[in-house]
Amino acid sequence: GLAHVGNFAGDAFTPAALGVGAWAAGKHTQNIRLETTGSDLIRAQILNGVLTIPIKFIVNRPRPDAGSHSFPSGHTSATFATAAVIQRDYGVAAYLSCPPLTFDPSALLAVYGS
């Protein structure tokens, strides 16, 4: 259902794949701006994982479904990492014009969609 869509959209591999796609498209079309944005998106997701995962294990907050490591939200931190790159490279208007970055539906779908 919707929870699966939210988990897929907010999974760390999805924004990283988008970063790789942007980098490859920029490289292929010789669009330096897009290539740089893709590279920055990849680095942002790597840094996000390096920072978020250890904090999850340190805090060890339980999930509502009795799972572990619910805080901080990987969906939200991945969205903020992506949004920061888009805002820096393309400005506030680009960031605000993209609802998935302005408002993280993947986290809501993962939590409330089940």
PyMOL commands that set and color helices and strands:
alter all, ss='L'
color gray80, all
select helices_A, chain A and resi 2-10+13-29+32-59+74-90+92-96+99-102+105-112
alter helices_A, ss='H'
color red, helices_A
deselect
rebuild
show_as cartoon
